Amino acid sequence: MKNINLEPIKQILSSTPFNPSQLRTAILQISAEHGPQAAYNTLLRVEVALKLRKPSLAIYDHTFHIIGGGQKYGFTAAHALQDMFDITLLLNKEISHQDIRDWYHLDLTRCRIKEIKIPFFQQFDSPLPDPARVSRRMENPFHIISRESGNYDFFINNSMNEMVYPLANVSAIICHFPERRPRSYFYADRYTHVIYNSRYTAHWIQQKWKFTPHKHIYPPVDMAPAAPASETAKENIILSVARFEEGGSKKQLEMVRMFLKLNRRFPALLNEWKLALVGGSPDENEYLKKIKELVEKSGAGNIRLMVNSSGDELKALYGKAKIFWHLCGLDQTDPALVEHFGMTIVEAMQNRLVPIVFDGGGQREIVDHGVNGFRVQSTAQSMSFTMKLINEPALREELGRRAFEKSKLFTRETFELNVREFFSAELAKYCSI
């Protein structure tokens, strides 16, 4: 919102006795100079400053109905803030509190859920309102969300959708990566705060959006077991967890080829090891089909594909595996296709798996090469470090222990603490009218 001189309001509120008619005159003056939304925002702020009600906060995400790391970020932020704010979750397709509990193990029953359908997108057979369908030649269909944002003291845009203009007194947009350059209906620079998930993302915000973001908060990761499995209880499993992206950006096909090469070069040793590729996928996926065909053609009995597995299945596999592969970014020139952070890498580290990851993107902020895992630039390096870990169990156990220690920087508890500290400071400033 515009910078409004609130000094007259402060004087009225601090005067004794309090004069409501003076406040009314000041609000009308703000409306005349800055418009009715500014006047309404001022009234909202006065109500909170006078402790007439709890401050309100809305969190919007046009993909809240789809399970994912970005959505977990927003819901976990709501969980952290629900004691501080009266929270409304804004979404475009209905979900329930039970859905959120099942997907993320979060109790958000104190948060209201409000579904807002966007008429323009109702004509398309698509699971989400795709901003890419919007052009400058048409009215912005996300204005309906913008208008709703003006009903709250605070507004968080968790969807990385820069087409939503913020009208709340205090606003924040969560950026997991600046996927599009500024063009039609670009409002990321209109938010009070831009919060980013990794230093890699911050760098590309500066490069693509030409401004410096405000606050760094790493994503929440909570896959640590109640009690760590001992090395003897683990199995000889190399694990990879990532969506089976139809464009192949997560590199599962390359991983299968790597493992098949290792099978051929070290048949006796690799016969005792398995590769497990776990990830979500739509029903029709040509990339996943290629992977299945390669595995079947190879005849390898020690490669396992697990598609759309349950959370419990994944957690059990994390507890059993020893080595983790994540090569997103390999042979890529587009920075958007390099891992922006890498939540599954942290999940693996929380379970004492040793990560072997591509040396780029947010993965450099998680894995310290040779200290708690290895960063690689090629499949040849990946295979070399994999064999080193297979042949040196003592090294593998030590790096796994260090990986677990590093993973503590990215826990849900740390995330929620950082979120509360940031918004507590903002709320204190908001109430100091």
Secondary structure in CASP SS format (residue, H / E / C, confidence):
PFRMAT SS
TARGET T0000
AUTHOR 0000-0000-0000
METHOD secondary structure of the structure
MODEL  1
M C 1.00
K C 1.00
N C 1.00
I C 1.00
N C 1.00
L C 1.00
E H 1.00
P H 1.00
I H 1.00
K H 1.00
Q H 1.00
I H 1.00
L H 1.00
S H 1.00
S C 1.00
T C 1.00
P C 1.00
F C 1.00
N C 1.00
P H 1.00
S H 1.00
Q H 1.00
L H 1.00
R H 1.00
T H 1.00
A H 1.00
I H 1.00
L H 1.00
Q H 1.00
I H 1.00
S H 1.00
A H 1.00
E H 1.00
H H 1.00
G C 1.00
P H 1.00
Q H 1.00
A H 1.00
A H 1.00
Y H 1.00
N H 1.00
T H 1.00
L H 1.00
L H 1.00
R H 1.00
V H 1.00
E H 1.00
V H 1.00
A H 1.00
L C 1.00
K C 1.00
L C 1.00
R C 1.00
K C 1.00
P C 1.00
S E 1.00
L E 1.00
A E 1.00
I E 1.00
Y E 1.00
D C 1.00
H C 1.00
T C 1.00
F C 1.00
H C 1.00
I C 1.00
I C 1.00
G C 1.00
G H 1.00
G H 1.00
Q H 1.00
K H 1.00
Y H 1.00
G H 1.00
F H 1.00
T H 1.00
A H 1.00
A H 1.00
H H 1.00
A H 1.00
L H 1.00
Q C 1.00
D C 1.00
M C 1.00
F C 1.00
D E 1.00
I E 1.00
T E 1.00
L E 1.00
L E 1.00
L E 1.00
N C 1.00
K C 1.00
E C 1.00
I C 1.00
S C 1.00
H H 1.00
Q H 1.00
D H 1.00
I H 1.00
R H 1.00
D H 1.00
W H 1.00
Y H 1.00
H C 1.00
L C 1.00
D C 1.00
L C 1.00
T C 1.00
R C 1.00
C C 1.00
R E 1.00
I E 1.00
K E 1.00
E E 1.00
I C 1.00
K C 1.00
I C 1.00
P H 1.00
F H 1.00
F H 1.00
Q H 1.00
Q H 1.00
F C 1.00
D C 1.00
S C 1.00
P C 1.00
L C 1.00
P C 1.00
D C 1.00
P H 1.00
A H 1.00
R H 1.00
V C 1.00
S C 1.00
R C 1.00
R C 1.00
M C 1.00
E C 1.00
N C 1.00
P C 1.00
F C 1.00
H H 1.00
I H 1.00
I H 1.00
S H 1.00
R H 1.00
E H 1.00
S H 1.00
G C 1.00
N C 1.00
Y C 1.00
D C 1.00
F E 1.00
F E 1.00
I E 1.00
N E 1.00
N C 1.00
S C 1.00
M C 1.00
N C 1.00
E C 1.00
M C 1.00
V C 1.00
Y C 1.00
P C 1.00
L C 1.00
A C 1.00
N C 1.00
V E 1.00
S E 1.00
A E 1.00
I E 1.00
I E 1.00
C E 1.00
H C 1.00
F C 1.00
P C 1.00
E C 1.00
R C 1.00
R C 1.00
P C 1.00
R C 1.00
S C 1.00
Y C 1.00
F C 1.00
Y C 1.00
A H 1.00
D H 1.00
R H 1.00
Y C 1.00
T C 1.00
H E 1.00
V E 1.00
I E 1.00
Y E 1.00
N C 1.00
S C 1.00
R H 1.00
Y H 1.00
T H 1.00
A H 1.00
H H 1.00
W H 1.00
I H 1.00
Q H 1.00
Q H 1.00
K H 1.00
W H 1.00
K C 1.00
F C 1.00
T C 1.00
P C 1.00
H C 1.00
K E 1.00
H E 1.00
I C 1.00
Y C 1.00
P C 1.00
P C 1.00
V E 1.00
D C 1.00
M C 1.00
A C 1.00
P C 1.00
A C 1.00
A C 1.00
P C 1.00
A C 1.00
S C 1.00
E H 1.00
T H 1.00
A H 1.00
K C 1.00
E C 1.00
N C 1.00
I E 1.00
I E 1.00
L E 1.00
S E 1.00
V E 1.00
A C 1.00
R C 1.00
F C 1.00
E C 1.00
E C 1.00
G C 1.00
G C 1.00
S C 1.00
K C 1.00
K C 1.00
Q H 1.00
L H 1.00
E H 1.00
M H 1.00
V H 1.00
R H 1.00
M H 1.00
F H 1.00
L H 1.00
K H 1.00
L H 1.00
N H 1.00
R H 1.00
R H 1.00
F C 1.00
P H 1.00
A H 1.00
L H 1.00
L H 1.00
N C 1.00
E C 1.00
W C 1.00
K E 1.00
L E 1.00
A E 1.00
L E 1.00
V E 1.00
G E 1.00
G C 1.00
S C 1.00
P C 1.00
D C 1.00
E C 1.00
N C 1.00
E H 1.00
Y H 1.00
L H 1.00
K H 1.00
K H 1.00
I H 1.00
K H 1.00
E H 1.00
L H 1.00
V H 1.00
E H 1.00
K H 1.00
S H 1.00
G C 1.00
A C 1.00
G C 1.00
N C 1.00
I E 1.00
R E 1.00
L E 1.00
M E 1.00
V E 1.00
N C 1.00
S C 1.00
S C 1.00
G H 1.00
D H 1.00
E H 1.00
L H 1.00
K H 1.00
A H 1.00
L H 1.00
Y H 1.00
G H 1.00
K H 1.00
A C 1.00
K C 1.00
I E 1.00
F E 1.00
W E 1.00
H E 1.00
L C 1.00
C C 1.00
G C 1.00
L C 1.00
D C 1.00
Q C 1.00
T C 1.00
D C 1.00
P H 1.00
A H 1.00
L H 1.00
V C 1.00
E C 1.00
H C 1.00
F C 1.00
G C 1.00
M H 1.00
T H 1.00
I H 1.00
V H 1.00
E H 1.00
A H 1.00
M H 1.00
Q H 1.00
N C 1.00
R C 1.00
L C 1.00
V E 1.00
P E 1.00
I E 1.00
V E 1.00
F E 1.00
D C 1.00
G C 1.00
G C 1.00
G C 1.00
Q H 1.00
R H 1.00
E H 1.00
I H 1.00
V C 1.00
D C 1.00
H E 1.00
G C 1.00
V C 1.00
N C 1.00
G E 1.00
F E 1.00
R E 1.00
V E 1.00
Q C 1.00
S C 1.00
T H 1.00
A H 1.00
Q H 1.00
S H 1.00
M H 1.00
S H 1.00
F H 1.00
T H 1.00
M H 1.00
K H 1.00
L H 1.00
I H 1.00
N H 1.00
E C 1.00
P H 1.00
A H 1.00
L H 1.00
R H 1.00
E H 1.00
E H 1.00
L H 1.00
G H 1.00
R H 1.00
R H 1.00
A H 1.00
F H 1.00
E H 1.00
K H 1.00
S H 1.00
K H 1.00
L H 1.00
F H 1.00
T E 1.00
R H 1.00
E H 1.00
T H 1.00
F H 1.00
E H 1.00
L H 1.00
N H 1.00
V H 1.00
R H 1.00
E H 1.00
F H 1.00
F H 1.00
S H 1.00
A H 1.00
E H 1.00
L H 1.00
A H 1.00
K H 1.00
Y H 1.00
C H 1.00
S C 1.00
I C 1.00
END
